[in-house]
Amino acid sequence: MDKQKAWEALKDAFPHTIPIMLGYVLMGMAFGVLLQKNGYDFIWAFFMAVFIYAGAMQFVAVGLLASGVGIWSVFLLSLMVNARQIFYAIGMLGAFEKMGKKLPYMIHALTDETFALLNLKKPSPGIDKAYFMFFIALLNHIYWVIGCVSGALLGSKIVFDPAGIDFIMTAIFIVIFIEHWKANPSHIPALIGLIVSFICLVVFGAGVFLLPALVLMTLILGLLKNKLE
């Protein structure tokens, strides 16, 4: 019975992940090529994609590996780059409470894009929600691994300029935002996000605005929770 439930959930989840597939495979290939050019083969790409699974941090890690940066510097930098994940995890506490044995993996696989899809997409009637969420996370992870390994394998054979490719993920977030806007009758949370992000961008600058924006959004939405519901 569980196998049938899992298969139905996989078929239901897959179409929702197709936009992420394009971005993750291309971004992953850019990372794999960069990694290979710095002297690390596809084995490195595979394990970094599986266990680190953090796009921005993986690109940073290439330079850190090449320059021999100390472990504590790597730890602190990773903490700063991925600090936003704390707020994602807080937002998913309720949704993940029935994940059971899948919970540790769901925590590991909670990327920006997966977080957005898990909040925007709902399973079809009769589809197990826990399996649906699990397969969205797993499929996105698989796309990233495929991209990273493919890029590392092809890195020695192709000339590839990754300049501008990161805009793919920005475009995906714009599409997700539009879908969320259309699917929800109340646009207040979206407007709060836009306004707070713009204010923090002006005040803190493009390099560091994300973390204070997430803090303010979390506080404001927490205070307005009852009214919004």
MOBEL-V698559 format. One record per residue. N is the residue number from 0. RES is the residue in one letter. PHI is phi as a letter, one per 20 degrees, with the letter a starting at -180 (none if undefined). Layout:
n={N | N}
res={RES | RES}
phi={PHI | PHI}
This chain:
n={0 | 1 | 2 | 3 | 4 | 5 | 6 | 7 | 8 | 9 | 10 | 11 | 12 | 13 | 14 | 15 | 16 | 17 | 18 | 19 | 20 | 21 | 22 | 23 | 24 | 25 | 26 | 27 | 28 | 29 | 30 | 31 | 32 | 33 | 34 | 35 | 36 | 37 | 38 | 39 | 40 | 41 | 42 | 43 | 44 | 45 | 46 | 47 | 48 | 49 | 50 | 51 | 52 | 53 | 54 | 55 | 56 | 57 | 58 | 59 | 60 | 61 | 62 | 63 | 64 | 65 | 66 | 67 | 68 | 69 | 70 | 71 | 72 | 73 | 74 | 75 | 76 | 77 | 78 | 79 | 80 | 81 | 82 | 83 | 84 | 85 | 86 | 87 | 88 | 89 | 90 | 91 | 92 | 93 | 94 | 95 | 96 | 97 | 98 | 99 | 100 | 101 | 102 | 103 | 104 | 105 | 106 | 107 | 108 | 109 | 110 | 111 | 112 | 113 | 114 | 115 | 116 | 117 | 118 | 119 | 120 | 121 | 122 | 123 | 124 | 125 | 126 | 127 | 128 | 129 | 130 | 131 | 132 | 133 | 134 | 135 | 136 | 137 | 138 | 139 | 140 | 141 | 142 | 143 | 144 | 145 | 146 | 147 | 148 | 149 | 150 | 151 | 152 | 153 | 154 | 155 | 156 | 157 | 158 | 159 | 160 | 161 | 162 | 163 | 164 | 165 | 166 | 167 | 168 | 169 | 170 | 171 | 172 | 173 | 174 | 175 | 176 | 177 | 178 | 179 | 180 | 181 | 182 | 183 | 184 | 185 | 186 | 187 | 188 | 189 | 190 | 191 | 192 | 193 | 194 | 195 | 196 | 197 | 198 | 199 | 200 | 201 | 202 | 203 | 204 | 205 | 206 | 207 | 208 | 209 | 210 | 211 | 212 | 213 | 214 | 215 | 216 | 217 | 218 | 219 | 220 | 221 | 222 | 223 | 224 | 225 | 226 | 227 | 228}
res={M | D | K | Q | K | A | W | E | A | L | K | D | A | F | P | H | T | I | P | I | M | L | G | Y | V | L | M | G | M | A | F | G | V | L | L | Q | K | N | G | Y | D | F | I | W | A | F | F | M | A | V | F | I | Y | A | G | A | M | Q | F | V | A | V | G | L | L | A | S | G | V | G | I | W | S | V | F | L | L | S | L | M | V | N | A | R | Q | I | F | Y | A | I | G | M | L | G | A | F | E | K | M | G | K | K | L | P | Y | M | I | H | A | L | T | D | E | T | F | A | L | L | N | L | K | K | P | S | P | G | I | D | K | A | Y | F | M | F | F | I | A | L | L | N | H | I | Y | W | V | I | G | C | V | S | G | A | L | L | G | S | K | I | V | F | D | P | A | G | I | D | F | I | M | T | A | I | F | I | V | I | F | I | E | H | W | K | A | N | P | S | H | I | P | A | L | I | G | L | I | V | S | F | I | C | L | V | V | F | G | A | G | V | F | L | L | P | A | L | V | L | M | T | L | I | L | G | L | L | K | N | K | L | E}
phi={none | f | f | f | f | f | f | f | f | f | f | f | f | g | g | f | e | g | g | f | g | g | f | f | f | f | f | f | f | g | f | f | f | f | f | f | f | e | n | d | e | f | f | f | g | f | f | f | f | f | e | e | l | b | g | f | f | f | f | f | f | g | f | f | f | f | e | m | f | f | f | f | f | f | f | f | f | f | f | f | f | d | f | f | f | g | f | f | f | f | f | d | g | f | f | e | f | d | f | m | f | f | g | g | f | f | f | f | e | e | e | g | f | f | g | f | f | f | e | e | e | c | f | f | g | n | e | f | f | f | f | g | f | f | f | f | f | f | f | f | f | f | g | f | f | g | f | f | f | f | f | f | f | e | g | e | d | c | d | c | d | e | g | n | f | f | f | g | f | f | f | f | f | f | f | f | f | f | f | f | f | f | e | d | f | e | e | f | g | f | f | f | f | f | f | f | f | f | f | f | f | f | f | d | n | f | f | c | f | f | f | f | f | f | f | f | f | f | f | f | f | f | f | e | g | f | f | f | f}
